[in-house]
Amino acid sequence: MPEGHSIHRLARQFTDVFGGRRVAVTSPQGRFADGAARLDGRTLLRGSAHGKQLFVEFDGGLHLRVHLGLYGAFSFGGDEQFAGASSIGAPRRIGEREDLPAEPAVYRGPPEPVGQVRVRLVTEHGWADLRGASVCEVLTPAEVDAVRARLGPDPLRTADEGRAAAFHRRLRTRTGIGVALMDQSRVAGVGNIYRAESLFRCRIDPLRPSAELDSGQLDRLWDDLCELMAAGVREGRIVTTDPADRPDPQLPVWPEQAYYVYQRAGRECRRCGSVVQVAEVAGRKLYWCPGCQGD
Ligand SMILES: [Zn+2]
C-alpha cells in the first residue's frame, strides 16, 4: 500500500496538472456514475492529502475523496503542458515505485478506457484514470472534516496546528509502538516501511508498549517521521539510510542500500552486525534489529 508521501505527491500532481481547469468527469466502469455526474464540468481547485486519504476539491464545495487501498492506482497522460509523473500508486512490491513519462508522443486525447476505470478526469491537456481504489466518493466540506477528525496528525501537514502534541497524546496506549504507528487514528500516513525504519533510527524496540516511551523519545520519533517523509515527497521514493551506512559505491542507493531493516530479515544490521529480525505483527511484517533496538 502506498505510504503517505505518495498520496501527498499525488495531491500535488492534481493541483499541478488540473488546478484551475474545468474537468469532464465520468465513470467508464459505471460504479461511480452518480458521483461523477455531480463533479462533471466543475473547476478543479486543488488536491490535498491527510495521511493516506486524497481529497480533490472542486468548485461548489464538493470534494472527491479517494483511498487507494492495496490495489488502487491513478494513471495520467497528456500533452507537454500536462507535466508530472505518469503514474502514482500501486503496484508496489518493494518500496515505492513511480513510472516516469515516456518520450512525449503527439497527444490525441485520452485512450479508450482499459480495464475497470472507476473515474476518469479529462481536460483539454490531459487525463487521469483511477482503478482499483478502496474508496472513491464525493463529500461536502463537513464530511471532509468528519473524515479528517478520525485521523491522527500527519507528519507532512506542516500547516496543521498542535501536531506534535497530538502525536504524544494519541500514542498514550499500552499497544506496542510498532502497532500503534500503523494505526491511522494515532498518526496518519505512516506505513510499513516508515514504521520499521523510524523505530530503528530512533533505537526503539517496536514491541515496547507505546505509553512507556518518554517524551524525549516521542519527540525524536515525531521529528524523524517528519524528516523522512518530507524527503519521500521530494524524492518520490523512500531512502532512510545515512550516507555513512551505505558504503558500497557499486550498488545503487535505492533499493539495495535504501533501508536499515525493512525487508532485510536474516541479514546483518548495517550498524551493529546483529541479525535483522522479522515478525508478523498486526497482519504486517515488522522488521527490527535486536542489537540497536533492545532495551
Ligand atoms: Zn543493529
py3Dmol code that shows the C-alpha trace and the ligand (Angstrom):
import py3Dmol

protein = """\
ATOM      1  CA  MET A   1       0.000   0.000   0.000  1.00  0.00           C
ATOM      2  CA  PRO A   2       1.400   3.460  -0.814  1.00  0.00           C
ATOM      3  CA  GLU A   3       2.560   5.377   2.260  1.00  0.00           C
ATOM      4  CA  GLY A   4       1.587   8.967   2.993  1.00  0.00           C
ATOM      5  CA  HIS A   5       4.340  10.618   0.981  1.00  0.00           C
ATOM      6  CA  SER A   6       2.961   9.046  -2.230  1.00  0.00           C
ATOM      7  CA  ILE A   7      -0.504  10.428  -1.558  1.00  0.00           C
ATOM      8  CA  HIS A   8       0.912  13.911  -0.923  1.00  0.00           C
ATOM      9  CA  ARG A   9       2.760  13.666  -4.245  1.00  0.00           C
ATOM     10  CA  LEU A  10      -0.470  12.570  -5.886  1.00  0.00           C
ATOM     11  CA  ALA A  11      -2.285  15.568  -4.363  1.00  0.00           C
ATOM     12  CA  ARG A  12       0.408  17.910  -5.646  1.00  0.00           C
ATOM     13  CA  GLN A  13       0.149  16.346  -9.084  1.00  0.00           C
ATOM     14  CA  PHE A  14      -3.611  17.016  -9.164  1.00  0.00           C
ATOM     15  CA  THR A  15      -3.007  20.659  -8.306  1.00  0.00           C
ATOM     16  CA  ASP A  16      -0.235  20.914 -10.926  1.00  0.00           C
ATOM     17  CA  VAL A  17      -1.993  19.336 -13.876  1.00  0.00           C
ATOM     18  CA  PHE A  18      -5.677  20.076 -13.201  1.00  0.00           C
ATOM     19  CA  GLY A  19      -5.706  23.085 -10.838  1.00  0.00           C
ATOM     20  CA  GLY A  20      -7.918  25.929 -12.088  1.00  0.00           C
ATOM     21  CA  ARG A  21      -9.247  23.914 -15.033  1.00  0.00           C
ATOM     22  CA  ARG A  22     -12.731  22.693 -15.883  1.00  0.00           C
ATOM     23  CA  VAL A  23     -12.777  18.922 -15.833  1.00  0.00           C
ATOM     24  CA  ALA A  24     -15.002  16.392 -17.563  1.00  0.00           C
ATOM     25  CA  VAL A  25     -15.634  13.620 -15.038  1.00  0.00           C
ATOM     26  CA  THR A  26     -17.006  10.204 -15.985  1.00  0.00           C
ATOM     27  CA  SER A  27     -17.066   6.664 -14.631  1.00  0.00           C
ATOM     28  CA  PRO A  28     -16.318   4.366 -17.597  1.00  0.00           C
ATOM     29  CA  GLN A  29     -16.893   1.332 -15.355  1.00  0.00           C
ATOM     30  CA  GLY A  30     -20.197   2.768 -14.058  1.00  0.00           C
ATOM     31  CA  ARG A  31     -19.686   2.167 -10.312  1.00  0.00           C
ATOM     32  CA  PHE A  32     -19.086   5.880  -9.669  1.00  0.00           C
ATOM     33  CA  ALA A  33     -21.616   7.215 -12.218  1.00  0.00           C
ATOM     34  CA  ASP A  34     -23.649   9.285  -9.711  1.00  0.00           C
ATOM     35  CA  GLY A  35     -20.562  10.835  -8.110  1.00  0.00           C
ATOM     36  CA  ALA A  36     -19.032  11.597 -11.495  1.00  0.00           C
ATOM     37  CA  ALA A  37     -22.237  13.376 -12.576  1.00  0.00           C
ATOM     38  CA  ARG A  38     -22.014  15.659  -9.514  1.00  0.00           C
ATOM     39  CA  LEU A  39     -18.430  16.674 -10.381  1.00  0.00           C
ATOM     40  CA  ASP A  40     -18.669  16.776 -14.171  1.00  0.00           C
ATOM     41  CA  GLY A  41     -17.944  20.195 -15.694  1.00  0.00           C
ATOM     42  CA  ARG A  42     -16.762  21.789 -12.446  1.00  0.00           C
ATOM     43  CA  THR A  43     -13.428  23.528 -11.991  1.00  0.00           C
ATOM     44  CA  LEU A  44     -10.877  21.512 -10.046  1.00  0.00           C
ATOM     45  CA  LEU A  45      -9.325  23.790  -7.442  1.00  0.00           C
ATOM     46  CA  ARG A  46      -6.623  21.733  -5.719  1.00  0.00           C
ATOM     47  CA  GLY A  47      -5.569  18.392  -4.332  1.00  0.00           C
ATOM     48  CA  SER A  48      -4.622  17.775  -0.708  1.00  0.00           C
ATOM     49  CA  ALA A  49      -3.841  14.763   1.451  1.00  0.00           C
ATOM     50  CA  HIS A  50      -4.175  13.729   5.070  1.00  0.00           C
ATOM     51  CA  GLY A  51      -2.287  10.519   5.685  1.00  0.00           C
ATOM     52  CA  LYS A  52      -3.367   8.034   3.040  1.00  0.00           C
ATOM     53  CA  GLN A  53      -6.549   9.952   2.161  1.00  0.00           C
ATOM     54  CA  LEU A  54      -6.598  12.032  -1.020  1.00  0.00           C
ATOM     55  CA  PHE A  55      -9.020  14.975  -1.265  1.00  0.00           C
ATOM     56  CA  VAL A  56      -9.575  16.741  -4.566  1.00  0.00           C
ATOM     57  CA  GLU A  57     -11.542  19.960  -4.223  1.00  0.00           C
ATOM     58  CA  PHE A  58     -13.891  21.232  -6.921  1.00  0.00           C
ATOM     59  CA  ASP A  59     -15.819  24.485  -7.127  1.00  0.00           C
ATOM     60  CA  GLY A  60     -19.188  24.459  -5.394  1.00  0.00           C
ATOM     61  CA  GLY A  61     -17.685  22.938  -2.235  1.00  0.00           C
ATOM     62  CA  LEU A  62     -17.526  19.355  -3.484  1.00  0.00           C
ATOM     63  CA  HIS A  63     -14.571  17.100  -2.710  1.00  0.00           C
ATOM     64  CA  LEU A  64     -13.576  13.819  -4.290  1.00  0.00           C
ATOM     65  CA  ARG A  65     -12.180  11.515  -1.602  1.00  0.00           C
ATOM     66  CA  VAL A  66     -10.007   8.601  -2.702  1.00  0.00           C
ATOM     67  CA  HIS A  67      -8.259   5.928  -0.654  1.00  0.00           C
ATOM     68  CA  LEU A  68      -6.109   3.782  -2.918  1.00  0.00           C
ATOM     69  CA  GLY A  69      -6.066   0.821  -0.518  1.00  0.00           C
ATOM     70  CA  LEU A  70      -3.938  -2.143  -1.553  1.00  0.00           C
ATOM     71  CA  TYR A  71      -4.661  -2.156  -5.256  1.00  0.00           C
ATOM     72  CA  GLY A  72      -5.612   1.371  -6.270  1.00  0.00           C
ATOM     73  CA  ALA A  73      -3.632   3.495  -8.714  1.00  0.00           C
ATOM     74  CA  PHE A  74      -4.028   6.594 -10.812  1.00  0.00           C
ATOM     75  CA  SER A  75      -2.531   6.794 -14.268  1.00  0.00           C
ATOM     76  CA  PHE A  76      -2.056  10.082 -16.098  1.00  0.00           C
ATOM     77  CA  GLY A  77      -1.402  11.165 -19.653  1.00  0.00           C
ATOM     78  CA  GLY A  78      -1.456  14.311 -21.706  1.00  0.00           C
ATOM     79  CA  ASP A  79       0.400  16.838 -23.811  1.00  0.00           C
ATOM     80  CA  GLU A  80       3.542  18.813 -22.933  1.00  0.00           C
ATOM     81  CA  GLN A  81       1.532  21.274 -20.822  1.00  0.00           C
ATOM     82  CA  PHE A  82       0.405  18.384 -18.642  1.00  0.00           C
ATOM     83  CA  ALA A  83       3.536  17.788 -16.573  1.00  0.00           C
ATOM     84  CA  GLY A  84       4.110  15.252 -13.833  1.00  0.00           C
ATOM     85  CA  ALA A  85       4.760  11.612 -13.107  1.00  0.00           C
ATOM     86  CA  SER A  86       2.680   9.402 -15.375  1.00  0.00           C
ATOM     87  CA  SER A  87       1.519   7.054 -12.645  1.00  0.00           C
ATOM     88  CA  ILE A  88       1.426   7.096  -8.859  1.00  0.00           C
ATOM     89  CA  GLY A  89       0.055   4.316  -6.699  1.00  0.00           C
ATOM     90  CA  ALA A  90       0.020   0.512  -6.907  1.00  0.00           C
ATOM     91  CA  PRO A  91       1.609  -1.799  -7.853  1.00  0.00           C
ATOM     92  CA  ARG A  92       4.248  -1.617  -5.156  1.00  0.00           C
ATOM     93  CA  ARG A  93       6.205  -4.702  -4.379  1.00  0.00           C
ATOM     94  CA  ILE A  94       9.417  -3.322  -2.891  1.00  0.00           C
ATOM     95  CA  GLY A  95       9.377   0.228  -1.609  1.00  0.00           C
ATOM     96  CA  GLU A  96       7.906   2.905  -3.760  1.00  0.00           C
ATOM     97  CA  ARG A  97       7.637   2.991  -7.497  1.00  0.00           C
ATOM     98  CA  GLU A  98       6.577   5.655  -9.949  1.00  0.00           C
ATOM     99  CA  ASP A  99       6.559   5.388 -13.709  1.00  0.00           C
ATOM    100  CA  LEU A 100       8.112   8.432 -15.284  1.00  0.00           C
ATOM    101  CA  PRO A 101       6.652   9.772 -18.521  1.00  0.00           C
ATOM    102  CA  ALA A 102       7.991   8.225 -21.726  1.00  0.00           C
ATOM    103  CA  GLU A 103       9.045  10.424 -24.641  1.00  0.00           C
ATOM    104  CA  PRO A 104       6.127  12.754 -25.298  1.00  0.00           C
ATOM    105  CA  ALA A 105       4.036  11.471 -28.161  1.00  0.00           C
ATOM    106  CA  VAL A 106       1.541  13.532 -30.107  1.00  0.00           C
ATOM    107  CA  TYR A 107      -1.436  13.898 -27.783  1.00  0.00           C
ATOM    108  CA  ARG A 108      -4.763  12.922 -29.264  1.00  0.00           C
ATOM    109  CA  GLY A 109      -6.883  12.865 -26.128  1.00  0.00           C
ATOM    110  CA  PRO A 110      -7.417  10.070 -23.628  1.00  0.00           C
ATOM    111  CA  PRO A 111      -7.209   6.447 -24.789  1.00  0.00           C
ATOM    112  CA  GLU A 112     -10.161   4.067 -24.769  1.00  0.00           C
ATOM    113  CA  PRO A 113     -10.665   3.073 -21.103  1.00  0.00           C
ATOM    114  CA  VAL A 114      -8.777  -0.141 -20.338  1.00  0.00           C
ATOM    115  CA  GLY A 115     -10.000  -2.364 -17.501  1.00  0.00           C
ATOM    116  CA  GLN A 116     -12.144  -1.179 -14.618  1.00  0.00           C
ATOM    117  CA  VAL A 117     -11.744   2.615 -14.679  1.00  0.00           C
ATOM    118  CA  ARG A 118     -13.731   3.876 -11.676  1.00  0.00           C
ATOM    119  CA  VAL A 119     -13.325   7.541 -12.501  1.00  0.00           C
ATOM    120  CA  ARG A 120     -11.813   9.420 -15.422  1.00  0.00           C
ATOM    121  CA  LEU A 121     -10.941  13.138 -15.353  1.00  0.00           C
ATOM    122  CA  VAL A 122     -10.256  14.920 -18.640  1.00  0.00           C
ATOM    123  CA  THR A 123      -9.190  18.449 -19.588  1.00  0.00           C
ATOM    124  CA  GLU A 124      -8.043  19.776 -22.937  1.00  0.00           C
ATOM    125  CA  HIS A 125      -4.436  18.955 -21.973  1.00  0.00           C
ATOM    126  CA  GLY A 126      -4.635  15.569 -20.313  1.00  0.00           C
ATOM    127  CA  TRP A 127      -6.435  12.913 -18.332  1.00  0.00           C
ATOM    128  CA  ALA A 128      -6.310  10.772 -15.205  1.00  0.00           C
ATOM    129  CA  ASP A 129      -7.819   7.316 -14.661  1.00  0.00           C
ATOM    130  CA  LEU A 130      -8.436   5.696 -11.276  1.00  0.00           C
ATOM    131  CA  ARG A 131      -8.594   1.926 -10.955  1.00  0.00           C
ATOM    132  CA  GLY A 132      -8.905  -0.416  -8.012  1.00  0.00           C
ATOM    133  CA  ALA A 133      -9.333   2.102  -5.182  1.00  0.00           C
ATOM    134  CA  SER A 134     -10.920   1.023  -1.918  1.00  0.00           C
ATOM    135  CA  VAL A 135     -12.783   4.363  -1.539  1.00  0.00           C
ATOM    136  CA  CYS A 136     -13.972   6.811  -4.197  1.00  0.00           C
ATOM    137  CA  GLU A 137     -16.766   9.172  -3.166  1.00  0.00           C
ATOM    138  CA  VAL A 138     -17.984  12.773  -3.259  1.00  0.00           C
ATOM    139  CA  LEU A 139     -18.022  14.640   0.077  1.00  0.00           C
ATOM    140  CA  THR A 140     -19.186  18.013   1.371  1.00  0.00           C
ATOM    141  CA  PRO A 141     -16.764  20.141   3.431  1.00  0.00           C
ATOM    142  CA  ALA A 142     -18.432  18.954   6.679  1.00  0.00           C
ATOM    143  CA  GLU A 143     -17.975  15.355   5.594  1.00  0.00           C
ATOM    144  CA  VAL A 144     -14.305  16.018   4.796  1.00  0.00           C
ATOM    145  CA  ASP A 145     -13.879  17.455   8.293  1.00  0.00           C
ATOM    146  CA  ALA A 146     -15.505  14.359   9.788  1.00  0.00           C
ATOM    147  CA  VAL A 147     -13.104  12.053   7.923  1.00  0.00           C
ATOM    148  CA  ARG A 148     -10.120  14.146   8.994  1.00  0.00           C
ATOM    149  CA  ALA A 149     -11.260  14.231  12.643  1.00  0.00           C
ATOM    150  CA  ARG A 150     -10.868  10.453  12.781  1.00  0.00           C
ATOM    151  CA  LEU A 151      -7.238  10.666  11.644  1.00  0.00           C
ATOM    152  CA  GLY A 152      -4.158  11.275  13.722  1.00  0.00           C
ATOM    153  CA  PRO A 153      -1.702  14.087  12.953  1.00  0.00           C
ATOM    154  CA  ASP A 154       0.088  13.809   9.600  1.00  0.00           C
ATOM    155  CA  PRO A 155       3.872  14.425   9.653  1.00  0.00           C
ATOM    156  CA  LEU A 156       3.527  16.021   6.202  1.00  0.00           C
ATOM    157  CA  ARG A 157       0.746  18.520   7.018  1.00  0.00           C
ATOM    158  CA  THR A 158       3.082  21.179   8.355  1.00  0.00           C
ATOM    159  CA  ALA A 159       0.362  23.846   8.443  1.00  0.00           C
ATOM    160  CA  ASP A 160      -1.846  21.909  10.900  1.00  0.00           C
ATOM    161  CA  GLU A 161      -1.517  23.195  14.445  1.00  0.00           C
ATOM    162  CA  GLY A 162      -0.609  21.186  17.519  1.00  0.00           C
ATOM    163  CA  ARG A 163       0.579  18.130  15.652  1.00  0.00           C
ATOM    164  CA  ALA A 164       3.444  17.083  17.910  1.00  0.00           C
ATOM    165  CA  ALA A 165       1.234  17.403  20.992  1.00  0.00           C
ATOM    166  CA  ALA A 166      -1.472  15.340  19.294  1.00  0.00           C
ATOM    167  CA  PHE A 167       1.141  12.699  18.456  1.00  0.00           C
ATOM    168  CA  HIS A 168       2.150  12.452  22.142  1.00  0.00           C
ATOM    169  CA  ARG A 169      -1.487  12.282  23.254  1.00  0.00           C
ATOM    170  CA  ARG A 170      -2.573   9.662  20.748  1.00  0.00           C
ATOM    171  CA  LEU A 171       0.371   7.390  21.467  1.00  0.00           C
ATOM    172  CA  ARG A 172      -0.575   7.053  25.122  1.00  0.00           C
ATOM    173  CA  THR A 173      -1.572   3.410  24.831  1.00  0.00           C
ATOM    174  CA  ARG A 174      -0.424   0.038  26.104  1.00  0.00           C
ATOM    175  CA  THR A 175      -0.326  -1.143  22.493  1.00  0.00           C
ATOM    176  CA  GLY A 176       3.169  -1.839  21.192  1.00  0.00           C
ATOM    177  CA  ILE A 177       4.676   1.185  19.478  1.00  0.00           C
ATOM    178  CA  GLY A 178       5.157  -0.914  16.326  1.00  0.00           C
ATOM    179  CA  VAL A 179       1.411  -1.490  16.142  1.00  0.00           C
ATOM    180  CA  ALA A 180       0.387   1.998  17.275  1.00  0.00           C
ATOM    181  CA  LEU A 181       2.370   3.672  14.496  1.00  0.00           C
ATOM    182  CA  MET A 182       0.325   1.804  11.886  1.00  0.00           C
ATOM    183  CA  ASP A 183      -2.993   2.921  13.424  1.00  0.00           C
ATOM    184  CA  GLN A 184      -4.121   5.834  11.246  1.00  0.00           C
ATOM    185  CA  SER A 185      -6.201   7.280  14.078  1.00  0.00           C
ATOM    186  CA  ARG A 186      -2.993   7.782  16.089  1.00  0.00           C
ATOM    187  CA  VAL A 187      -0.682   9.056  13.343  1.00  0.00           C
ATOM    188  CA  ALA A 188      -1.674   9.371   9.687  1.00  0.00           C
ATOM    189  CA  GLY A 189       0.357   8.330   6.676  1.00  0.00           C
ATOM    190  CA  VAL A 190       2.920   6.024   8.279  1.00  0.00           C
ATOM    191  CA  GLY A 191       3.079   2.631   6.601  1.00  0.00           C
ATOM    192  CA  ASN A 192       5.186  -0.482   6.975  1.00  0.00           C
ATOM    193  CA  ILE A 193       8.467   0.995   5.711  1.00  0.00           C
ATOM    194  CA  TYR A 194       8.436   4.269   7.672  1.00  0.00           C
ATOM    195  CA  ARG A 195       7.345   2.415  10.817  1.00  0.00           C
ATOM    196  CA  ALA A 196      10.266  -0.018  10.703  1.00  0.00           C
ATOM    197  CA  GLU A 197      12.874   2.497   9.632  1.00  0.00           C
ATOM    198  CA  SER A 198      11.956   5.303  12.022  1.00  0.00           C
ATOM    199  CA  LEU A 199      11.893   2.958  15.016  1.00  0.00           C
ATOM    200  CA  PHE A 200      15.335   1.701  14.002  1.00  0.00           C
ATOM    201  CA  ARG A 201      16.742   5.204  13.558  1.00  0.00           C
ATOM    202  CA  CYS A 202      15.367   6.196  16.978  1.00  0.00           C
ATOM    203  CA  ARG A 203      16.650   2.940  18.563  1.00  0.00           C
ATOM    204  CA  ILE A 204      13.201   1.999  19.888  1.00  0.00           C
ATOM    205  CA  ASP A 205      12.128  -1.616  20.435  1.00  0.00           C
ATOM    206  CA  PRO A 206       8.961  -1.965  18.295  1.00  0.00           C
ATOM    207  CA  LEU A 207       7.360  -4.356  20.793  1.00  0.00           C
ATOM    208  CA  ARG A 208       7.584  -1.899  23.671  1.00  0.00           C
ATOM    209  CA  PRO A 209       4.243  -0.505  24.914  1.00  0.00           C
ATOM    210  CA  SER A 210       3.821   2.911  23.348  1.00  0.00           C
ATOM    211  CA  ALA A 211       2.923   4.514  26.702  1.00  0.00           C
ATOM    212  CA  GLU A 212       6.338   3.555  28.124  1.00  0.00           C
ATOM    213  CA  LEU A 213       8.209   5.845  25.755  1.00  0.00           C
ATOM    214  CA  ASP A 214       9.347   9.056  27.410  1.00  0.00           C
ATOM    215  CA  SER A 215       8.575  12.398  25.882  1.00  0.00           C
ATOM    216  CA  GLY A 216      12.098  12.820  24.510  1.00  0.00           C
ATOM    217  CA  GLN A 217      11.754   9.549  22.594  1.00  0.00           C
ATOM    218  CA  LEU A 218       8.361  10.587  21.228  1.00  0.00           C
ATOM    219  CA  ASP A 219       9.787  13.945  20.157  1.00  0.00           C
ATOM    220  CA  ARG A 220      12.641  12.251  18.314  1.00  0.00           C
ATOM    221  CA  LEU A 221      10.275   9.789  16.667  1.00  0.00           C
ATOM    222  CA  TRP A 222       7.919  12.546  15.502  1.00  0.00           C
ATOM    223  CA  ASP A 223      10.806  14.657  14.186  1.00  0.00           C
ATOM    224  CA  ASP A 224      12.298  11.665  12.401  1.00  0.00           C
ATOM    225  CA  LEU A 225       8.983  10.792  10.720  1.00  0.00           C
ATOM    226  CA  CYS A 226       8.588  14.427   9.615  1.00  0.00           C
ATOM    227  CA  GLU A 227      12.099  14.472   8.165  1.00  0.00           C
ATOM    228  CA  LEU A 228      11.952  11.058   6.442  1.00  0.00           C
ATOM    229  CA  MET A 229       8.504  11.566   4.970  1.00  0.00           C
ATOM    230  CA  ALA A 230       9.316  15.073   3.678  1.00  0.00           C
ATOM    231  CA  ALA A 231      12.336  13.561   1.912  1.00  0.00           C
ATOM    232  CA  GLY A 232       9.991  10.911   0.460  1.00  0.00           C
ATOM    233  CA  VAL A 233       7.778  13.642  -1.003  1.00  0.00           C
ATOM    234  CA  ARG A 234      10.803  15.379  -2.532  1.00  0.00           C
ATOM    235  CA  GLU A 235      12.442  12.250  -3.954  1.00  0.00           C
ATOM    236  CA  GLY A 236       9.404  10.114  -4.783  1.00  0.00           C
ATOM    237  CA  ARG A 237      10.961   7.130  -3.027  1.00  0.00           C
ATOM    238  CA  ILE A 238      11.915   6.108   0.474  1.00  0.00           C
ATOM    239  CA  VAL A 239      15.581   6.269   1.498  1.00  0.00           C
ATOM    240  CA  THR A 240      16.289   6.168   5.225  1.00  0.00           C
ATOM    241  CA  THR A 241      19.991   5.279   5.408  1.00  0.00           C
ATOM    242  CA  ASP A 242      22.607   7.902   6.162  1.00  0.00           C
ATOM    243  CA  PRO A 243      25.445   8.045   3.591  1.00  0.00           C
ATOM    244  CA  ALA A 244      27.934   6.585   6.111  1.00  0.00           C
ATOM    245  CA  ASP A 245      25.767   3.465   6.384  1.00  0.00           C
ATOM    246  CA  ARG A 246      25.792   2.656   2.670  1.00  0.00           C
ATOM    247  CA  PRO A 247      29.449   2.122   1.948  1.00  0.00           C
ATOM    248  CA  ASP A 248      29.214   0.209  -1.354  1.00  0.00           C
ATOM    249  CA  PRO A 249      29.694   2.704  -4.210  1.00  0.00           C
ATOM    250  CA  GLN A 250      28.966  -0.067  -6.739  1.00  0.00           C
ATOM    251  CA  LEU A 251      25.414  -0.540  -5.533  1.00  0.00           C
ATOM    252  CA  PRO A 252      22.680   1.979  -6.222  1.00  0.00           C
ATOM    253  CA  VAL A 253      21.309   3.728  -3.130  1.00  0.00           C
ATOM    254  CA  TRP A 254      17.786   2.600  -3.956  1.00  0.00           C
ATOM    255  CA  PRO A 255      16.648  -0.016  -3.346  1.00  0.00           C
ATOM    256  CA  GLU A 256      19.731  -2.042  -2.333  1.00  0.00           C
ATOM    257  CA  GLN A 257      21.050   0.383   0.271  1.00  0.00           C
ATOM    258  CA  ALA A 258      17.912   2.396   0.996  1.00  0.00           C
ATOM    259  CA  TYR A 259      16.780   0.759   4.240  1.00  0.00           C
ATOM    260  CA  TYR A 260      18.212  -0.333   7.593  1.00  0.00           C
ATOM    261  CA  VAL A 261      15.827  -3.148   8.428  1.00  0.00           C
ATOM    262  CA  TYR A 262      12.839  -3.197   6.051  1.00  0.00           C
ATOM    263  CA  GLN A 263      12.928  -6.476   4.063  1.00  0.00           C
ATOM    264  CA  ARG A 264      16.395  -7.250   5.441  1.00  0.00           C
ATOM    265  CA  ALA A 265      15.403 -10.146   7.735  1.00  0.00           C
ATOM    266  CA  GLY A 266      18.300 -12.564   8.290  1.00  0.00           C
ATOM    267  CA  ARG A 267      20.912 -10.066   7.068  1.00  0.00           C
ATOM    268  CA  GLU A 268      23.459  -8.170   9.142  1.00  0.00           C
ATOM    269  CA  CYS A 269      22.492  -4.857  10.649  1.00  0.00           C
ATOM    270  CA  ARG A 270      24.290  -2.038   8.842  1.00  0.00           C
ATOM    271  CA  ARG A 271      25.335  -0.537  12.168  1.00  0.00           C
ATOM    272  CA  CYS A 272      25.912  -3.285  14.742  1.00  0.00           C
ATOM    273  CA  GLY A 273      26.169  -6.523  12.746  1.00  0.00           C
ATOM    274  CA  SER A 274      23.315  -8.264  14.608  1.00  0.00           C
ATOM    275  CA  VAL A 275      20.886 -10.293  12.509  1.00  0.00           C
ATOM    276  CA  VAL A 276      17.795  -8.322  11.488  1.00  0.00           C
ATOM    277  CA  GLN A 277      14.599  -9.935  12.791  1.00  0.00           C
ATOM    278  CA  VAL A 278      11.105 -10.142  11.348  1.00  0.00           C
ATOM    279  CA  ALA A 279       7.773 -10.984  12.968  1.00  0.00           C
ATOM    280  CA  GLU A 280       4.161 -10.885  11.863  1.00  0.00           C
ATOM    281  CA  VAL A 281       2.578  -8.079  13.898  1.00  0.00           C
ATOM    282  CA  ALA A 282      -0.990  -6.896  13.302  1.00  0.00           C
ATOM    283  CA  GLY A 283      -1.025  -8.677   9.969  1.00  0.00           C
ATOM    284  CA  ARG A 284       2.087  -6.972   8.584  1.00  0.00           C
ATOM    285  CA  LYS A 285       5.751  -7.948   8.655  1.00  0.00           C
ATOM    286  CA  LEU A 286       7.662  -5.976  11.256  1.00  0.00           C
ATOM    287  CA  TYR A 287      11.447  -5.725  10.900  1.00  0.00           C
ATOM    288  CA  TRP A 288      13.916  -4.659  13.590  1.00  0.00           C
ATOM    289  CA  CYS A 289      17.467  -5.050  14.862  1.00  0.00           C
ATOM    290  CA  PRO A 290      17.666  -6.623  18.344  1.00  0.00           C
ATOM    291  CA  GLY A 291      21.135  -5.095  18.842  1.00  0.00           C
ATOM    292  CA  CYS A 292      20.225  -1.485  18.089  1.00  0.00           C
ATOM    293  CA  GLN A 293      16.648  -1.640  19.343  1.00  0.00           C
ATOM    294  CA  GLY A 294      16.917  -3.705  22.531  1.00  0.00           C
ATOM    295  CA  ASP A 295      16.416  -2.146  25.925  1.00  0.00           C
TER     296      ASP A 295
END
"""
ligand_1 = """\
1
ZN
Zn 21.853 -3.042 14.792
"""
view = py3Dmol.view(width=600, height=400)
view.addModel(protein, "pdb")
view.setStyle({"model": 0}, {"cartoon": {"style": "trace"}})
view.addModel(ligand_1, "xyz")
view.setStyle({"model": 1}, {"stick": {}})
view.zoomTo()
view.show()
